[in-house]
Amino acid sequence: MLRNCLIISTVMLLLVPAHAETRFYTVNHGIYISTMDCQTRLPVAVQYKVGKDTGTEERYSSYINDDTLLAEAPQCHPLTAHSFRTYQAVLKRGGIAQSYDVGHLAASNHLDDNAKSSKIANQYSNLAPQASVFNRRGGAYFHTESIIECHRDIEPLFVVAGTIDDPTTTDSDFFSSTFGQTTPDYWYRVIYWSETNVYKAWLMPNSPSATDDNLLQGRYDIDLAVLVENIPVHLEFFESLMHYGVPEATSDFIETKQSGKKLTCRNRTTGIG
């Protein structure tokens, strides 16, 4: 059995970027660790832990530079010396009939313990272009955030979120000349329940078609070994899950329903805060 101390106490140190000296750079902000792909200027793996929700801090009002990343590896940071503050502003200026949000890999609502954490969550090492439908209520990624928000009040969770870009697809690369970023083709998320000792992994298209209905029907479920083959960095945490044979969570176990500002999972109801 995979011991909780391995997962919760030390796993935040277990990300090993491949070819780190040339392509990838990792920054540790305490509440999350982000590894950036310096070719795409995208966060390809963000790791964080969540426990019982005790914070209600409002989301920070602006998206901000990661000063640590800028100082240590400016070639990996998105370009921000321009007038555009959102991806949608770029699309509007170009007359492009698409809708992209500034998407959080680690949800700001998961990191709202205090004003400092809320501000850190809005750094560009935690942000990437995300299809609006996919990111908002009714979208697949939004629903995975709701699962975390509900289950964190039952037991501690460890979460990894990231982006995957297919270099052969460029149709959606609307932000390369402004932010210097490609638009990721996929987002993934892995949740580990530290007490129950189960995990769940999804690989979701960065598309308006990525709805919560498709997620609930299992269309984005992915075997962890397959996911590992498709992400550009090596995560020892994932290797540990596979080595110890940690089972996948069932759909009944992760079922989470939202009614207004209430979430229900595992026969418990909690607020969204």
C-alpha positions in Angstrom: 0.0 0.0 0.0 1.3 3.5 -0.8 1.9 5.2 2.5 0.2 8.6 3.0 3.5 10.1 4.3 5.1 9.5 0.9 2.3 11.1 -1.0 1.4 14.0 1.2 4.7 14.9 2.9 7.3 14.4 0.2 5.6 14.2 -3.2 5.9 17.9 -3.8 9.6 17.3 -4.2 9.2 14.5 -6.7 8.9 16.2 -10.0 11.9 15.6 -12.2 11.8 17.6 -15.5 13.3 15.8 -18.5 16.1 17.9 -20.2 15.5 20.5 -17.5 18.6 22.5 -18.5 17.2 23.3 -21.9 13.5 23.0 -22.1 11.8 22.9 -18.7 12.0 25.0 -15.6 10.4 24.4 -12.2 9.4 27.0 -9.7 8.2 26.2 -6.2 5.7 28.7 -4.6 4.9 26.6 -1.5 1.2 26.3 -2.3 2.0 24.9 -5.7 4.9 23.8 -7.8 4.9 24.5 -11.5 7.0 23.2 -14.3 7.1 25.3 -17.4 7.8 24.2 -20.9 10.1 26.9 -22.2 9.3 26.1 -25.9 5.6 26.8 -25.5 5.7 29.0 -22.3 3.0 26.8 -20.9 2.8 25.2 -17.4 2.9 21.4 -18.2 2.6 20.2 -14.6 1.3 22.0 -11.5 1.2 20.1 -8.2 -0.6 21.1 -5.1 -2.2 19.7 -1.9 -5.6 20.6 -0.5 -7.2 19.8 2.8 -10.4 20.9 4.5 -11.6 24.2 3.1 -11.2 27.0 5.6 -10.6 29.9 3.2 -13.0 32.3 1.6 -10.6 34.9 0.1 -11.8 36.6 -3.0 -10.0 35.8 -6.3 -7.2 38.3 -6.9 -8.3 40.9 -9.3 -5.5 40.7 -11.9 -3.3 38.1 -13.6 0.3 38.8 -12.6 3.8 37.9 -13.6 5.7 35.2 -11.8 8.6 37.3 -10.6 10.6 34.3 -9.6 10.2 32.7 -13.0 11.0 36.0 -14.7 14.2 36.4 -12.7 15.4 32.9 -13.0 14.2 31.8 -16.5 12.6 34.6 -18.4 12.6 32.6 -21.6 10.0 30.3 -20.0 7.6 33.0 -18.8 4.6 34.1 -21.0 5.2 37.5 -22.7 3.3 40.2 -20.9 4.8 43.5 -22.1 1.7 44.5 -24.1 -1.7 45.9 -23.5 -3.6 42.7 -23.5 -4.6 41.4 -20.1 -6.7 38.4 -21.2 -6.7 36.0 -24.0 -10.2 37.1 -25.0 -8.9 40.6 -25.5 -6.5 39.3 -28.2 -9.3 37.5 -29.9 -11.6 40.5 -29.8 -8.9 42.7 -31.3 -8.3 40.2 -34.1 -12.0 39.7 -34.8 -11.8 36.0 -34.0 -15.0 34.4 -33.1 -13.6 32.1 -30.4 -13.8 32.3 -26.6 -10.8 31.5 -24.4 -10.4 32.2 -20.7 -7.3 32.7 -18.6 -7.5 29.2 -17.2 -6.1 28.2 -13.8 -4.3 24.8 -13.5 -4.6 25.0 -9.7 -8.0 26.5 -9.2 -8.0 29.8 -7.4 -10.8 28.5 -5.2 -8.6 25.7 -4.1 -5.9 28.2 -3.0 -8.1 30.8 -1.2 -6.8 30.5 2.3 -5.6 34.1 2.4 -4.9 37.1 0.3 -1.3 36.1 -0.4 -2.3 32.6 -1.6 -5.1 34.1 -3.8 -2.5 36.4 -5.4 0.0 33.6 -6.0 -2.7 31.5 -7.7 -3.0 34.2 -10.4 0.6 34.1 -11.5 1.3 33.1 -15.1 3.1 29.9 -14.0 -0.4 28.7 -13.1 -2.3 30.0 -16.1 -2.9 29.0 -19.7 -5.4 29.5 -22.6 -8.5 27.5 -21.9 -11.7 27.2 -23.9 -14.4 29.1 -22.0 -17.1 26.4 -22.1 -14.5 23.8 -20.9 -13.5 26.1 -18.0 -16.9 27.2 -16.8 -19.9 25.5 -15.1 -21.0 22.8 -17.4 -17.5 22.2 -18.6 -15.4 19.1 -17.9 -12.5 20.9 -16.3 -14.9 22.9 -14.1 -16.4 19.7 -12.9 -13.1 18.2 -11.9 -12.6 21.4 -9.8 -15.9 20.8 -8.1 -14.9 17.2 -7.3 -11.8 18.5 -5.5 -13.8 21.2 -3.7 -16.2 18.7 -2.3 -13.9 15.8 -1.5 -11.3 18.0 0.2 -13.6 18.5 3.1 -13.7 14.7 3.6 -10.0 13.8 3.3 -6.7 15.4 2.1 -6.1 15.4 -1.7 -3.0 15.7 -3.8 -3.6 17.1 -7.3 -1.6 17.3 -10.5 -2.9 19.4 -13.4 -1.2 20.2 -16.6 -1.4 21.0 -20.3 -0.3 19.0 -23.4 0.4 20.8 -26.7 0.5 18.9 -30.0 3.0 20.8 -32.1 1.5 19.6 -35.4 -1.8 21.5 -34.7 -1.6 25.2 -34.9 -5.2 26.2 -35.8 -5.9 27.5 -32.3 -2.5 29.2 -31.6 -4.0 32.6 -31.5 -1.7 33.9 -28.7 1.8 33.1 -30.0 2.5 36.6 -31.3 1.3 38.3 -28.1 1.7 36.1 -25.0 4.3 33.9 -26.8 2.3 30.8 -25.9 0.8 28.1 -28.0 -2.8 27.0 -27.1 -2.7 23.6 -25.4 -4.6 20.9 -27.2 -5.3 19.0 -24.0 -5.5 19.6 -20.2 -5.1 16.7 -17.8 -5.9 16.3 -14.1 -5.0 13.6 -11.6 -6.5 13.5 -8.1 -5.2 11.2 -5.3 -7.3 10.6 -2.2 -4.7 10.2 0.5 -6.7 8.3 3.1 -8.8 6.1 0.8 -5.7 5.4 -1.3 -7.3 5.8 -4.8 -6.8 8.0 -7.7 -8.6 9.3 -10.8 -7.0 10.6 -14.0 -8.5 12.5 -17.0 -7.2 13.8 -20.3 -9.6 16.4 -21.7 -9.6 18.3 -25.0 -9.2 22.0 -24.7 -12.4 22.5 -26.6 -16.0 23.7 -26.2 -17.1 20.1 -26.7 -15.4 19.1 -23.4 -18.6 19.2 -21.3 -19.3 17.7 -17.9 -21.7 15.2 -19.5 -18.8 13.8 -21.5 -16.7 13.6 -18.4 -19.4 11.8 -16.4 -19.8 9.3 -19.2 -16.2 8.4 -18.8 -15.0 9.7 -22.2 -12.0 11.5 -20.7 -10.9 8.8 -18.3 -7.3 7.7 -19.0 -5.1 5.0 -17.7 -2.2 6.6 -15.7 0.4 4.6 -17.7 -1.0 6.1 -21.0 -1.0 9.6 -19.5 2.6 9.2 -18.4 3.6 8.4 -22.0 2.0 11.6 -23.2 3.3 14.2 -20.9 6.7 15.8 -21.5 8.0 15.6 -17.9 8.7 12.7 -15.6 6.7 12.7 -12.4 7.9 10.3 -9.7 4.6 10.7 -8.0 2.9 9.0 -11.0 5.5 6.3 -11.0 4.8 5.6 -7.3 1.1 5.3 -7.9 1.8 2.7 -10.6 4.5 0.9 -8.7 2.3 0.4 -5.6 -0.7 -0.6 -7.7 -3.0 2.2 -6.3 -6.5 1.5 -7.6 -8.6 3.8 -9.7 -11.5 5.5 -8.0 -14.9 4.3 -9.1 -17.5 6.7 -10.7 -19.8 6.2 -7.7 -17.0 7.2 -5.3 -16.1 10.4 -7.1 -19.7 11.4 -7.9 -20.2 15.1 -7.1 -23.4 17.1 -7.6 -23.9 20.8 -7.4 -27.1 22.6 -6.4 -26.7 26.4 -6.2 -23.7 27.0 -4.0 -23.8 23.5 -2.4 -21.8 20.4 -3.4 -22.7 16.9 -2.4 -20.3 13.9 -2.5 -20.0 10.7 -0.5 -23.3 11.5 1.2 -22.0 14.8 2.5 -22.9 18.3 1.6 -20.5 21.3 1.7 -20.5 24.8 0.4 -18.5 26.3 -2.4 -16.2 28.7 -0.7 
